[in-house]
Amino acid sequence: MPTLNNGNYPVDSFALSREHGNSGFDVRQRAVMNLYQPNIGRGKTFLSGGFAGRVFEGWQISGIAQWQTGTPYDIFGPLDTLHTGLADRATVINSSVLKAVPSTGRVNSSGGVFTGFNPAAFNLEDGISAPIPWGIPSAVVRNNWYGPGINRWDVALAKNTAITERMKLQLRFEFYNLFNRVWFAKPDNLLADVATGQFGYSTATMTQSDGTTSARQIQLGAKLTF
């Protein structure tokens, strides 16, 4: 299946075995926790009496906390070394510096944040950086690299208040990405962009499912039932 930032065709149609690899939605670690209603306030186990019972009566907490690793993508070299019409995948020549921050720094000149892999770890195929002979395929299979992960909390806090025996008021406070954790999009994956200082840098963040910003959002609401 095609993956974001990947091509839609095999790098070499005569070597389809090189297209075996991780699926585009392969998430290695994922944890999801549902939040719950606290057992406090009037009619509950804790703080049920007196003024404290009134204050904590009717409060509810709900939501989902989500942690997961990123999804995979490919890194492509700048040249069509296999004469197939497509650039081959990058070749790793120094794995010890893969996680190192490049010389351009954690944030580049255009404001992108480094979330990828150090270009010094790869063969740049420029005739200088340990060039791989033309016609020799990369040893890296598809979807070998993983993008930024997620640490996200969506929480709703509600207060139910009885006005009369039949009438109740609910106030809701909804928080999306409560702790305002940044969810970066996948970084630039073209070694041809090393010259411009863009390779390995994320220049955008992911959005909510409704297309709005992934930054913290707060909604307030009220509901009267009778």
N, C-alpha and C positions, 0 to 999 in steps of 0.2 A: 504494500500500500504506500502511495506517495506520502511524504512527510513534509511539514512546513520547512522551508529553506532547502528542500531537496529537489532534484530533477524528477520529471515524470517518466523518464526512460532509463534503461540500464546504461551504465557507463560504457560497457562493452557487451554488445548483444551476442558475441561469440564466446562469452565467458559468464554465463548466467549464474554460475555457482558463486560468483563474487557478490551477487545480490542477496544471498542468504544472510540474514542478520536479525536484529531486534525489530519488532513491529513499531510502527509510528506512534502507538499509544502505550508503549511499554513503560510502566511506572514501577520501579523496583521496590520502593517503600512508600506506604500510604497508611495513615492513621486518621480516623474520624471519630470524634467524641461528641455525643449529644449532651447538652446541658439539661438541668432538671429543676423542678420546682422545690425550693427550700422548705423544710418542715419546721417553719417558725411562724409565730404570730398567733392570734386568737384562734382557738380550735385545733391548734397543732401541738406537737410535742414540746417544742422549745419556745421560750419567751411568750407564753400563751396568756399570761395574766396581766392585769393592770394597764398602765400607760404604754409599756413596751408591746403588749399584745395588740393594742390598737394601732400603734405605729407600723408594726410589721405584718398586720393582717392583710391578706389578699395579694401579697407580692408573688410574682411568678418570674422565673428566668427560663428562657428557652433559647435554642440556637444550635449551631454546629461549629466545632473547632476542627480545622483541617490542616494536616501536615503531609507533604508528599515531596518526593524527589522529582526532578524535571523529566521531560520527555526527550527522546533521542533525536539526533540530527547528524548530517554529514558535514565534513570539511573538505572543500575542493581546492586543488592546486590551480595555478593560473594558466596552465598550458594543456593542450590536447596531446599528451605524450604518447597515446596509443593510436593516434590517427583515426579516431572514431567519430569526430565531430563534437565531442564533449570533453571538458576538462576531467582528468582522472581525480580520484580522491587523493588527499594529501598523504605523503609518506612521513612517518615519524622517524627522525634521525637522532633525537636526544630526549628520551622520555623523562629524564631527571628534572627538566625545566618546564614540563607541561603546565604545572600549576603556578609557576612564577609570574609575577606582574611584569608586563613588558616595559621597555624603556620609556614608552610614552606615558606611563603612570596609570594609576587607578582610574582617573577620569581623563578623557582625551580632550582635544581642543574644541570639539563640537558638543561637548557635554555628555557624551556617551560614558557609561560605566562598564568597566572591565568585568565580564562574567564568563568569559570563554577560556581559551587556552593560549599559552604564550606562542607567538609565531616562531620564536627561535627554536621550538621543538620540532618544527617541520622542515621538510625540504622545500625551499622556495622556488626551485627550478629556474633560477636566474643565471645559472652558469657560475655562480660564486658559492652559494650556500650548499655545499655537498650535493651537487647535482646528481640525480638518478638518470641513468642512460635512457634515451628514448626507446619506447617499446617495452619497458619493464613495468608491469602493473604495480600499483600500490598494494601493500600487504594488509591494509585496513579494510574491513568489510563494512557494509552499509550500516548506518545508524549506530555507529560505535561511540559517539560522543553524546553527553547529556547536558541539557540546558538548565537554567535556574529552577529551583524548587519553589514550594509554596508554604507559607506559614500564615494561616488566615483564620480569623475568628468573626463569625456573624452571630450577633447576640440581640435578643429582644427582651426588654424588661417591662413588665406590665404590673399595674396596680389596680385591683378590683375593689371598689368601694360601694357598699350597700347604702343607697339613699333612703329608700323605703323598702318595705317587704318585697315588692315586685320590681322596683326600679334599681338598676345598678349602673355605675359609671366605671368604665375602664380607660385608663390612661396608658399609652404604649410609647416606649422609647426604643427605637430600632437602630442598631449599629451594624453597618456592613464594613468589614475589615477594621474591627474595633481598635486594634493597636497600630493601624496604619502601616502595616508591613508592605514593603515594595515587592511586587511580583513582576520581575523583569521578563520581557520577551526574549526569545533566543538571540544570541549574539550574531554579528556578521560572520559568515562561515566561508568567505572567499579569500584565499591567500593573495589573490590579485589586489585586495584592498589594504594589504600591509603598507604599501607605499603612501596611502592617504591617512594611515593611522586609525582605520575603522575596524580592521579585523579583530574579532574577539570582544567587541564592545556592543552592549545593548543600548539602543537609542530610543526604546519605547517600553512601555509597560503593558501588561495584559489588561483587558477590560472585564467589566462585569458581564454576566450573561445577557443583560439587556443593552449592552453596548456602551454603557456609561463608564466613567473612570474607575480604576481599581483602587484609588485612594479612599480613605475613610469617608463614609457617608452616614449621616444621621437623619432619621425621620421621626417625627412626633405625630401622634394621633390620639383621638379620643372616640370612644364608642359608648352610646347610651342604650341600654336594653331595658325593656319594660313589658 
